[in-house]
Amino acid sequence: MAIDTDPSDFMVITPINKNKKSKSNIDYNEQLERVNQNRSIWCWDDTPHNTAKVGDYFGFLFYNNKVQIHIITAIKMPSERLASWSNNVGQGDRRVLELSDPFLEIDWDKWILIGGCKRCMGTYRTTNLQIYHIELYNYLRDHYERTI
């Protein structure tokens, strides 16, 4: 999917657990399968308070490994959640974020060096990257501009 929106100054980050039986790992692998088999659109849950906005960066954080970066391209109502997500008790009120294809993968050491978070306990939206995480902001912006 082509990216047709300018990125914002914020990022939504969600951790993907290494445990293959964890919901985040199962759901992430389901996304990979959907995208690879059907050319479906990447999607994920919003933050607990539904704070994401179109244009925010979105990162799948694989602790001590990498962060895969997308752009949020659309936001859908909770009623449009995937049927398989019904097993995620307590998340039924979260909106659905539609994501671009990944445009950047950052290895863990680089992520930490440019100011990425070291820990992530659940999906959240960052503070303004341009103000509080300028190195990360510049890195993302530079790589984003290379993809358009």
N, C-alpha and C positions, 0 to 999 in steps of 0.2 A: 504494500500500500504506500503510495506516495505521501509525503508529508506536505500538507498545504496550509499549515498554520505556523506562525512564528512562535518560538518557544517563549515561555514566560520566565520570570526570575525565581520560580519555585520548582520543587521536585517532590514527587510522591515516591517513597521508598517502601518496598515490602521485602521481608526476609524469606528466603526459600530454605527450609530446613533440610539438612543432609539426610535425615532419616527418610528412607523411601516410603515408609508407611504414614508419614505426616501428611496432613491435609494440604499444606502449601506445596510439598513436593509432588503429591498426586495431582493437584490442580495445575501446577506448572507443566508437568509432563503431558497432561491432557491438552493444554494449550499448544504445546509443540506438535502433538499428534494432529490436532484439528488444523493447524496452520499448514503443516507439511502434507497432509492428505487432501484437504479440501480447499486450500488457499483461503481458509477462513480468516477473519480478523482477530488479532490478539485482543484479549479482554481480561479484566481483573476487577476485583472489588475496590470500591473507593475506601477512604479512611473511615474510621468509626463514626465521625461526625460529618461525613460527606463534604469535605472541604476542597477536594480536587477541582481544578478548572481546566478547560480546554486550553492546550498550549503548554501546560506544565510538563516538565520532564517526568519520566517514570523510570524507576530503576528496580530491577529484580536483583536483590543482594544475596549472593552466595558467599556466606561468611568465610573469610580466609582464602577465597578463591578468585572471585570476579564480581563485577556488577554489569548487568546488561541494560542498556539505556534505550528507551523509546520516547515518543511524544504522545501525550493524551490528545486524541483527535476528535473524540465525541464522548458525551456522557448520556447514558440511558437510565431509565427508571429502574428501581429494584424489581419491578414486575418482569423485567426482561433478563433477569439472571438466568444462567444456564441451568437446566434441570439437574445436572449432576452436582451443582452447588448446594442443593437443598440439604445435603448432609452436613454442611457447615453451620451448625447450630449457633444462633446468636448473631449471624451476619446477614439475615434476610432483609434487613432494612437498608443495606448499603447499595448505593447506585453502582451501575456497571460502567467501567471505564473502557472505552475502545482505544486501542493503542496502535501506533504506527508499527511497521516492522522495526526490529532493532536496528539502530544506525550506529551503535558504538558498543564495544565491550571493553571494559577497563579492568586490567588485572589488579589484584588486591593491593599489591605494594604501591602501585601508581595511585589507586583510589585513596589510600591513606595519605600518601605524599601530597596530594592536591586538596586535602581537607575533607574527604568523605568520612562519613560516620564509621566508627569502629564497631559499634553494636547497634542492633536494630531489633526491638522487641515488638513486632507488630507493624502494620501499615500506618504510615504517618506522612504528613506534608511538612516539608522543611520550612525554616524561616527564609527570608529573602536571601537567595544565594549571592546576588550582586553586592549586598551589603555585608553579610556575615560569613560568606564562603567564596570570596572573590576568585581564588585560584581554581576552585571547582567550577564556578560559573564560567570563567574564561575558557577553561578546557572544554566544557560541554558546548559552549557557543562556537568555539573554533571548529570542533568536529562536526557540529550540526551544519555550519555554513559550508563545509566541504561536501556535504551530501545533497545539497539542493542545487 
